[in-house]
Amino acid sequence: MSVKFVDSESVIKEIPDNATIALEGFLGSDVAEDVLENLHKTYLETGHPRNLTFYHASGIGDGKDRGTNNLAEPDMVKRIVGGHWALAPKLEPLVEANKIEAYCFPQGVLSQIFRDSAAHKPLQITRVGLGTFIDPDLQGGKLNAAAKDDLVSKIQIKGKDYLAYEVPKPNVAILRGSYADEDGNITFEDEPLTLESTAIAMAAHNNGGKVIVSVKRIVKRGSMEPKDIRIPGLLVDYVCETDDETMTQQSTSTVYNPDFVKASVIRAEGAINVPLDVKKVIARRAAMFLEPEDRVVNYGIGKYPETVSLVLKEENAADNIITTVEPGTFGGVPLGGGDFGCAISPQSTIDQPYMFDFYDGGGIDITFLGLAELDSHGNINVSKFGPKIAGVGGFVNITQNTKTTVYTGTFTAGGFCADVENGELHITKEGKKDKLVSDVEQITFSGHVAYENGQNVYYVTERAVFKLVADGIELIEIAPGINLQRDVLDHMSFTPKISDDLKYMDARIFAPDKMGNVENHASKSVAVTN
C-alpha cells in the first residue's frame, strides 16, 4: 500500500500552493485540529502553502480559536465556500475587508457536492436555495465584493426553476477518524459522527489529489472489521497519529463520552420541570403545532427550539416522536451548545449527505427553529447582521422541505424582559431592537417560495403568533395581558394582515400547571374583544 505515516507538522509540506481543499468537521466533531493548527503555524513560518481554496459543509470551530479560525490569513487563503461561518469569528474581518473571497451555500448542498465531485459530475442540481440570498437572482451566495465568480446559476427543467451549483475538484482532503490500520483503512468508532468523510476522500482521490487523515491510534493490519471501515486505505495517502486527546475530542465541549456512540445506554432523565418564563411561553405555543401524525421532528440550535424539546418531554408528548439532527443522528437525546450535533444514545447515525437526502425529500414532519429577523413578506434572516456572518448551515434545506416550520423567538431583542403573572404576560422592559422589519437584511428563508410549495409556516413569539399567507404574514393570536396597538403593532416596521378571528393565546400556556395534551389545541383560544 502507498499510505505514508507522518506527523501532522510534516504533512503540511504535501499541501501545494493554490490547492483546493475539502475540509471535514461539525463544530468540534471530526475535525483534524492538529493538521489545521500546523497548517497555520507552517504558513506563518514559511509563507506556504498559500492561495488556498477551502470547501466545508458545516460550521467548524469553537467560536474562538479552533477549527476554521486557523485559516484567518489573507495570503494563505484565497477563497472559502462554507455552509456556516459563525464559529470562525476571526474570518469575519477578512470577509468585511474583502481580503478573501467568501461564499455561503446550504450545508446539505455542500455535504452532497463531494459525492458529485467524486463522480466527476459538473453540477449539482437542486431546488434548495431558491428565493434566498443564495439564488443568483439575489446574491448568488456571495458574502462580499471579492467573491466575483458565479458559482451557482439558475436553470429550468420541465418548466420549474432549479439551482445548479458548480462542483469543485478538490486536490487535498483533510479528515479525521478514530483508528487507522497499517494499510491506511480508517474507522470511526469513537467519533460521534461520520459526516461526508467517505465522499470527501473519494472526491480528492478521484481528482488526482491527496487524502490526509488524522487519527488517535494506528493498529495492526487485519484487526478491523471490514464493515467498520468508512474510508478504505486505497483512498488514503497520509495518516497522522496524535496522542493529544484535545486534538481528538468528540465535540467542542466533550473529550470522550461513550454515550455519544452507543445505543445501549439506559439513563433515567429524572423529572423535567421547565420554569414558567418567556422561553416556556414561546415553547408551549410552538409545541401546540405538533399534530398527532407528526413522527419525525427536527430542533434547531438555540434556547427557544431546545425549550420546545423540554416542554414536549415535560408534557409526556415526546414518546412517539423521533428526533433528527442534520449531521446524521436519529433518535436519542439531541444535545445543544458545544455538543450540538451529538446525541446521547442515538438510535442510528448515518452519513450527513444521506441525512440531507432524507430532509430534501420531505422526511421531516415538523421543525422548530429560531427567529432572528422577520419581514412583511414572511422572509426570515438568520444568516447576516451587519458585519456579523452566521451563514446558513442546514437551515435552508430544512425550511424549504419540511411540511410544517415553526419559528420561535422573542418579539424584540436587546434587554427585553417580561413576567408571567395571573395567567397574563406583562412586559417589564421592552427590547431595544424591533425584530419585525419591512425587509430583512438577508433572505435565509423565502416566504414566497414556502407559500408556493404549500408549506405550513408559523412565527411564534411571547406576545403574538403569525402565520404565512399569500401576501405576507397574518396575525392570528396575541397573549392575554398584551395591548394590540402598544405592544405589538407599534413595534413592527409594517402593518400585518390581522385575522378577522384574532384570538388570545390558549390560557394554559400562562398557567403554572402542565397543559395536558399539547397537540393541536390552538382552536381553544378565546376571541379578542378589546
Legacy VTK file of the C-alpha trace (Angstrom):
# vtk DataFile Version 3.0
C-alpha trace
ASCII
DATASET POLYDATA
POINTS 530 float
0.000 0.000 0.000
1.158 3.545 -0.694
-0.062 5.114 2.557
2.573 7.045 4.495
2.561 7.533 8.268
3.779 11.023 9.171
3.235 13.612 11.859
0.755 16.442 11.402
3.508 19.028 11.083
5.458 17.213 8.368
2.349 16.536 6.287
1.796 20.244 5.622
4.600 20.291 3.045
2.471 17.896 0.982
-0.163 20.622 0.517
0.802 22.671 -2.554
0.163 26.346 -3.157
-3.147 27.043 -4.961
-4.687 23.802 -3.668
-8.444 23.285 -3.396
-9.034 21.643 -0.020
-12.100 19.712 1.102
-12.381 20.058 4.865
-14.375 17.919 7.278
-15.949 18.735 10.652
-19.045 19.781 12.556
-18.321 22.278 15.356
-15.563 20.305 17.117
-16.568 16.835 15.919
-14.469 15.002 13.301
-12.087 17.962 12.971
-8.400 17.330 12.191
-7.458 20.118 14.586
-3.782 19.171 14.744
-3.446 19.426 10.956
-5.230 22.791 10.843
-3.089 24.234 13.632
0.100 23.074 11.928
-1.138 24.439 8.604
-1.455 27.870 10.224
1.877 27.534 12.036
3.749 26.435 8.894
2.310 29.294 6.855
3.395 31.865 9.452
6.922 30.399 9.449
7.395 29.847 5.713
4.709 31.740 3.811
3.464 28.453 2.334
1.133 26.911 1.389
-0.652 29.962 0.045
-3.563 30.968 -2.173
-5.712 28.075 -0.918
-9.400 27.431 -1.602
-11.458 25.644 1.075
-14.817 23.892 0.846
-16.587 22.791 4.041
-20.218 21.842 4.587
-20.703 22.549 8.293
-19.527 25.164 10.758
-16.109 24.153 12.092
-14.718 25.748 15.241
-15.367 26.852 18.794
-16.237 30.496 18.167
-12.732 31.488 19.327
-9.507 29.932 18.043
-10.081 26.403 16.804
-11.273 24.925 13.518
-11.503 27.309 10.577
-10.270 30.166 12.766
-6.861 28.741 11.833
-7.496 29.914 8.261
-7.640 33.616 9.099
-4.608 34.593 6.997
-5.492 36.509 3.801
-2.483 35.434 1.736
-2.746 31.833 2.856
-6.407 31.660 1.868
-7.857 32.827 -1.432
-11.446 31.564 -1.154
-13.744 29.847 1.338
-17.045 28.234 0.348
-18.700 27.278 3.620
-22.099 26.269 4.888
-21.731 28.048 8.235
-19.432 30.840 9.370
-20.416 31.874 12.907
-17.953 29.528 14.608
-14.992 31.279 12.958
-15.186 34.944 14.064
-11.546 35.502 13.092
-12.608 35.235 9.451
-15.228 37.993 9.685
-12.786 40.958 9.411
-11.184 39.369 6.340
-14.573 38.960 4.694
-15.614 42.510 5.558
-12.323 43.928 4.207
-12.509 41.790 1.015
-9.247 40.063 1.887
-10.668 36.667 0.934
-13.411 35.537 -1.452
-16.322 34.406 0.734
-19.322 32.287 -0.273
-22.059 30.626 1.737
-24.073 27.701 0.374
-26.513 25.381 2.149
-24.933 22.732 4.344
-26.844 19.964 2.602
-25.746 21.112 -0.845
-22.107 21.157 0.222
-22.302 17.807 2.007
-23.679 16.231 -1.171
-21.446 18.123 -3.593
-18.428 15.983 -2.663
-20.274 12.886 -3.917
-20.833 14.710 -7.207
-17.159 15.637 -7.310
-16.114 12.020 -6.762
-18.325 11.020 -9.712
-16.972 13.891 -11.879
-20.393 15.478 -12.252
-20.089 19.125 -13.344
-23.143 20.464 -11.475
-25.373 19.700 -8.531
-28.977 20.464 -9.500
-31.495 21.126 -6.735
-34.302 23.475 -5.729
-32.616 24.148 -2.377
-31.746 27.838 -2.103
-34.378 29.247 -4.452
-35.623 32.650 -3.315
-32.883 33.031 -0.699
-29.680 35.087 -0.858
-28.080 32.022 -2.459
-30.308 32.424 -5.526
-28.330 34.115 -8.347
-31.288 36.474 -8.814
-30.276 37.896 -5.416
-26.665 37.438 -4.242
-25.657 34.037 -5.552
-24.316 33.069 -2.124
-21.628 35.758 -2.293
-20.757 37.317 1.053
-18.534 40.151 -0.175
-17.375 42.089 -3.225
-14.224 39.972 -3.524
-16.412 36.978 -4.425
-16.770 37.750 -8.132
-17.119 34.292 -9.708
-20.635 32.926 -10.200
-20.650 29.506 -8.544
-24.408 28.940 -8.809
-26.767 29.531 -11.736
-30.486 29.109 -12.376
-31.888 26.660 -14.905
-35.323 25.331 -15.834
-36.337 21.690 -16.076
-39.863 20.916 -17.299
-40.946 24.463 -16.531
-39.590 24.513 -12.975
-36.703 26.610 -11.646
-33.666 24.837 -10.239
-30.295 25.984 -8.942
-27.166 24.491 -10.493
-24.150 24.580 -8.174
-20.677 24.318 -9.674
-18.955 21.167 -8.392
-15.372 21.678 -7.112
-12.407 19.437 -7.855
-10.527 19.193 -4.552
-6.933 18.033 -4.736
-6.472 17.806 -0.954
-8.757 16.306 1.694
-8.205 16.930 5.419
-10.140 14.430 7.521
-10.194 12.779 10.933
-11.074 9.263 12.026
-10.584 7.221 15.166
-8.172 4.464 14.103
-6.047 3.556 11.088
-4.548 0.156 10.367
-1.210 -0.447 8.685
-2.890 -0.345 5.264
-4.453 3.069 5.934
-8.017 1.830 6.446
-9.914 4.254 8.672
-12.638 3.550 11.243
-14.824 5.987 13.173
-15.906 4.038 16.242
-15.028 6.803 18.747
-16.358 9.656 16.583
-19.960 10.731 17.261
-20.482 11.459 13.538
-19.269 10.207 10.170
-20.392 13.250 8.146
-19.204 13.195 4.496
-15.749 11.712 5.145
-16.100 8.874 2.629
-17.331 11.227 -0.092
-14.560 13.765 0.553
-11.845 11.110 0.429
-13.255 9.773 -2.854
-13.531 13.282 -4.302
-9.898 14.151 -3.613
-8.637 10.724 -4.721
-10.649 10.646 -7.961
-9.475 14.146 -8.835
-5.842 13.112 -8.517
-5.376 14.667 -5.089
-4.036 13.710 -1.671
-6.040 12.450 1.294
-4.757 13.304 4.773
-6.374 11.645 7.788
-5.634 12.393 11.440
-6.284 9.542 13.904
-5.719 8.836 17.571
-4.114 5.392 17.096
-2.609 3.081 14.474
-3.486 -0.606 14.815
-2.368 -3.865 13.216
-3.272 -4.888 9.673
-6.327 -7.120 9.635
-7.559 -6.098 13.103
-10.532 -4.093 11.778
-13.926 -5.427 10.763
-14.483 -4.660 7.055
-17.903 -3.067 7.622
-16.439 -0.744 10.273
-14.059 0.803 7.721
-15.539 4.069 6.446
-12.526 5.204 4.405
-10.728 2.397 2.532
-6.950 2.566 2.678
-6.857 2.719 -1.129
-8.113 6.312 -0.829
-5.672 7.424 1.895
-2.259 8.940 1.216
-1.148 10.181 4.657
-2.080 9.161 8.191
-1.154 11.410 11.105
-1.275 9.838 14.557
-1.744 12.152 17.535
-1.580 11.338 21.229
-3.055 14.669 22.312
-6.637 13.994 23.412
-7.639 17.633 22.868
-6.980 17.073 19.168
-9.344 14.104 19.036
-12.147 15.186 21.358
-15.642 14.223 20.283
-17.086 17.732 20.287
-16.226 21.270 21.235
-17.293 20.560 24.834
-16.589 16.839 25.308
-13.317 14.919 25.084
-14.953 11.492 25.181
-18.373 10.241 26.210
-19.246 6.645 25.262
-22.936 7.578 25.328
-22.380 9.556 22.091
-21.579 6.375 20.142
-23.556 3.671 21.957
-27.274 2.953 21.673
-27.297 0.638 24.704
-27.323 3.365 27.322
-30.322 3.419 29.631
-30.415 6.615 31.611
-33.310 7.997 33.625
-33.803 11.632 32.719
-35.416 12.443 36.032
-38.238 14.900 36.500
-38.377 17.723 33.962
-39.723 20.958 35.355
-39.320 23.880 32.965
-39.754 27.235 34.783
-42.673 29.379 33.661
-40.960 32.227 31.864
-40.874 33.783 28.392
-38.962 30.810 26.940
-41.614 28.410 28.176
-44.463 30.588 26.898
-42.948 30.570 23.400
-42.118 26.870 23.543
-45.576 25.865 24.759
-47.333 27.741 21.966
-44.940 26.355 19.374
-45.420 22.810 20.672
-49.157 23.092 20.011
-48.486 22.959 16.270
-47.381 19.336 16.659
-50.033 17.117 15.076
-50.801 13.556 16.237
-49.441 12.124 12.971
-46.117 14.028 13.220
-43.403 11.462 13.890
-40.131 12.979 12.699
-39.108 16.205 14.441
-36.134 18.496 13.992
-34.962 21.098 16.521
-32.670 23.940 15.544
-29.873 25.151 17.775
-30.731 27.829 20.339
-32.598 28.228 23.594
-36.096 28.520 22.131
-36.100 25.396 19.918
-34.345 23.497 22.707
-37.025 24.591 25.186
-39.704 23.202 22.839
-37.999 19.837 23.227
-38.073 20.159 27.018
-41.734 21.177 27.057
-42.714 18.168 24.938
-40.851 15.903 27.371
-42.407 17.618 30.380
-45.855 17.046 28.877
-45.034 13.397 28.033
-45.639 14.237 24.373
-42.197 13.193 23.093
-42.526 9.419 23.435
-43.863 8.848 19.925
-41.559 11.167 18.012
-38.114 10.593 16.544
-35.707 13.498 16.617
-33.119 14.105 13.927
-30.075 16.364 13.767
-28.592 17.327 10.411
-25.093 15.811 10.753
-26.670 12.364 10.842
-28.265 11.269 14.131
-31.719 9.735 14.559
-33.306 9.386 17.987
-31.624 9.518 21.350
-31.364 12.793 23.220
-30.038 15.592 20.948
-27.573 17.882 22.681
-27.020 21.621 22.445
-24.206 24.095 22.979
-20.734 22.793 22.167
-22.162 19.263 21.888
-24.703 20.234 19.208
-24.877 17.578 16.509
-24.238 14.790 19.000
-26.899 12.795 20.829
-26.997 10.642 23.925
-27.680 7.046 22.886
-28.731 7.737 19.281
-30.818 5.063 17.574
-28.677 5.359 14.467
-26.053 7.585 12.872
-25.752 7.916 9.099
-23.514 9.936 6.786
-24.546 13.578 6.522
-25.234 13.541 2.727
-27.823 10.807 3.273
-29.447 12.768 6.085
-29.913 15.669 3.688
-31.337 13.297 1.077
-33.905 12.459 3.748
-34.520 16.134 4.550
-34.687 17.302 0.937
-37.223 14.593 0.177
-39.589 15.851 2.876
-38.634 13.375 5.594
-39.208 15.834 8.464
-42.801 16.350 9.602
-42.220 19.455 11.736
-39.239 21.605 12.667
-38.776 24.210 15.399
-36.209 26.903 14.610
-35.056 30.279 15.888
-36.475 33.635 14.822
-33.887 36.368 14.447
-35.450 38.788 11.927
-38.831 38.582 10.173
-40.212 40.838 7.466
-43.560 41.729 5.883
-43.161 39.035 3.199
-42.683 36.232 5.715
-38.941 36.099 4.969
-36.540 35.153 7.763
-32.932 36.266 8.235
-30.685 34.214 10.487
-27.527 34.446 8.391
-26.160 38.015 8.376
-26.394 41.060 10.636
-24.130 43.907 9.559
-20.531 42.629 9.624
-21.528 39.529 11.603
-21.776 36.495 9.326
-23.594 33.472 10.662
-24.176 31.538 7.455
-26.994 29.099 6.831
-25.934 25.639 7.980
-28.759 23.184 7.346
-31.379 25.907 7.736
-32.203 26.283 4.027
-32.502 22.566 3.315
-34.712 22.045 6.358
-37.000 25.060 5.976
-37.621 24.569 2.250
-38.582 20.915 2.522
-40.431 20.432 5.823
-44.217 20.166 5.958
-44.577 22.467 8.979
-41.978 25.013 10.085
-42.344 26.895 13.368
-40.060 29.855 14.056
-39.583 30.737 17.727
-38.153 33.799 19.444
-38.911 36.985 21.322
-40.746 39.836 19.625
-37.988 42.369 20.343
-34.304 41.963 21.210
-31.733 43.693 23.362
-32.682 43.785 27.022
-36.271 42.555 26.662
-37.882 41.251 29.878
-41.392 40.072 30.721
-43.187 38.318 33.564
-45.992 35.790 33.570
-48.483 36.602 36.325
-52.065 35.539 36.965
-52.417 33.979 33.541
-51.177 37.047 31.673
-47.991 38.310 30.082
-46.637 41.643 31.358
-43.727 43.358 29.628
-41.402 44.867 32.219
-38.690 46.092 29.851
-39.049 46.433 26.101
-36.197 45.338 23.846
-34.068 47.951 22.117
-34.395 46.344 18.683
-37.576 45.505 16.797
-37.186 42.164 15.020
-40.184 42.516 12.684
-38.941 44.748 9.885
-40.157 45.798 6.447
-37.361 43.877 4.671
-34.804 41.573 6.228
-31.113 42.275 5.680
-30.565 38.907 4.027
-33.160 36.336 2.937
-32.322 32.993 4.544
-35.897 31.729 4.237
-38.233 32.835 1.458
-41.852 33.213 2.463
-42.907 33.411 -1.189
-41.244 30.107 -2.094
-42.640 28.384 1.015
-46.173 29.533 0.227
-45.850 28.338 -3.356
-44.641 24.983 -2.035
-47.745 24.638 0.141
-45.828 24.576 3.434
-47.346 25.436 6.813
-45.276 28.207 8.392
-45.824 29.865 11.768
-43.940 32.550 13.674
-44.307 32.296 17.463
-43.273 34.995 19.932
-44.191 35.526 23.567
-46.835 38.125 22.709
-48.013 37.393 19.160
-48.396 34.479 16.750
-48.354 34.886 12.964
-48.857 32.510 10.064
-47.640 32.719 6.469
-50.340 33.689 3.983
-50.383 34.534 0.273
-49.367 38.165 0.633
-47.119 38.022 3.700
-47.908 37.220 7.322
-51.166 37.306 9.260
-51.507 37.994 12.985
-53.667 35.205 14.405
-53.150 35.404 18.196
-51.898 37.691 20.937
-51.074 36.935 24.558
-53.537 37.788 27.349
-52.402 40.991 29.065
-50.987 42.412 25.820
-52.299 45.585 24.184
-52.516 45.017 20.430
-51.519 48.521 19.378
-48.975 49.438 22.047
-47.212 46.102 22.481
-47.472 44.603 19.007
-48.220 46.980 16.125
-46.120 49.847 17.492
-43.058 47.576 17.488
-43.387 46.491 13.861
-41.987 48.316 10.840
-45.037 47.288 8.811
-48.711 46.629 9.399
-49.520 42.934 9.066
-52.764 41.446 7.948
-54.833 40.916 11.094
-57.091 37.891 11.255
-60.826 38.583 11.327
-60.857 35.970 14.088
-57.925 37.271 16.129
-57.688 35.281 19.354
-55.927 35.227 22.675
-53.322 32.503 23.039
-54.511 29.427 24.970
-54.782 30.289 28.679
-52.989 27.075 29.677
-49.761 28.459 28.202
-49.601 31.026 31.015
-50.639 28.726 33.879
-48.185 27.034 36.262
-49.677 23.552 35.813
-48.940 21.195 32.944
-51.048 21.786 29.864
-52.138 18.181 29.331
-52.451 17.161 25.689
-50.438 19.812 23.829
-51.260 18.651 20.319
-53.363 20.938 18.156
-55.182 22.949 20.840
-54.857 26.405 19.267
-58.577 26.343 18.399
-59.470 26.561 22.080
-58.148 30.096 22.500
-60.635 32.865 23.301
-61.680 35.565 20.841
-60.201 39.025 21.417
-62.876 41.575 22.176
-60.991 44.720 23.184
LINES 1 531
530 0 1 2 3 4 5 6 7 8 9 10 11 12 13 14 15 16 17 18 19 20 21 22 23 24 25 26 27 28 29 30 31 32 33 34 35 36 37 38 39 40 41 42 43 44 45 46 47 48 49 50 51 52 53 54 55 56 57 58 59 60 61 62 63 64 65 66 67 68 69 70 71 72 73 74 75 76 77 78 79 80 81 82 83 84 85 86 87 88 89 90 91 92 93 94 95 96 97 98 99 100 101 102 103 104 105 106 107 108 109 110 111 112 113 114 115 116 117 118 119 120 121 122 123 124 125 126 127 128 129 130 131 132 133 134 135 136 137 138 139 140 141 142 143 144 145 146 147 148 149 150 151 152 153 154 155 156 157 158 159 160 161 162 163 164 165 166 167 168 169 170 171 172 173 174 175 176 177 178 179 180 181 182 183 184 185 186 187 188 189 190 191 192 193 194 195 196 197 198 199 200 201 202 203 204 205 206 207 208 209 210 211 212 213 214 215 216 217 218 219 220 221 222 223 224 225 226 227 228 229 230 231 232 233 234 235 236 237 238 239 240 241 242 243 244 245 246 247 248 249 250 251 252 253 254 255 256 257 258 259 260 261 262 263 264 265 266 267 268 269 270 271 272 273 274 275 276 277 278 279 280 281 282 283 284 285 286 287 288 289 290 291 292 293 294 295 296 297 298 299 300 301 302 303 304 305 306 307 308 309 310 311 312 313 314 315 316 317 318 319 320 321 322 323 324 325 326 327 328 329 330 331 332 333 334 335 336 337 338 339 340 341 342 343 344 345 346 347 348 349 350 351 352 353 354 355 356 357 358 359 360 361 362 363 364 365 366 367 368 369 370 371 372 373 374 375 376 377 378 379 380 381 382 383 384 385 386 387 388 389 390 391 392 393 394 395 396 397 398 399 400 401 402 403 404 405 406 407 408 409 410 411 412 413 414 415 416 417 418 419 420 421 422 423 424 425 426 427 428 429 430 431 432 433 434 435 436 437 438 439 440 441 442 443 444 445 446 447 448 449 450 451 452 453 454 455 456 457 458 459 460 461 462 463 464 465 466 467 468 469 470 471 472 473 474 475 476 477 478 479 480 481 482 483 484 485 486 487 488 489 490 491 492 493 494 495 496 497 498 499 500 501 502 503 504 505 506 507 508 509 510 511 512 513 514 515 516 517 518 519 520 521 522 523 524 525 526 527 528 529
